[in-house]
Amino acid sequence: MGRAAEDTSTDLMGRLAVVPMVLEARGLDVTPGMIDVFSKAGLKDAVAALETIYAEEVGHVAYGSKWFHFLCGRENTDPKDAFHALVQRYFHGPLKSPFNEEKRAEAGLPPDFYWPLSEDMAPPGG
C-alpha cells in the first residue's frame, strides 16, 4: 500500500481515511475492468479470484467508513471535512476517476467525499 499507508501508521483516523476509504475504494473502481479483460482472455480462475476480491472489497471499504464515521461522531467532527483534511494530508495526489459510484455508495462513501478530491474536481454535470 506504500507511502500513504506508512504515513498514517500512528494516526488511526488518517489510516481509516486513506487505506479503506481511498486505496481499497480504488479497487471498487478498477476491478470490474480487470474482470472484463481477464474474462475476454478466457482466464476463468483469474476472473473467479477477482470476483471474490471485488465482493470482499465492498465490505472492507464499508468497515473503514463505518469506523471513520463512528470516530468522527465520538469527536463531534464532520466526517466529510475530516476525510478531506486527512486525505489531503496523507494521500499524495488527487483521487483518480472514473469512480464506481454505485459500489462506493453501497460501501458508505457518498460522492461528496471523493469528488472534491479528484483530479476532475467536480462531479459529472456539476
Secondary structure, 3 states (H helix, E strand, C coil): CCHHHHHCCCCHHHHHHHHHHHHHHHHHHHHHHHHHHHHHCCCHHHHHHHHHHHHHHHHHHHHHHHHHHHHHHHCCCCHHHHHHHHHHHHCCCCECCCCCHHHHHHCCCCHHHHHHHECCCCCCCC
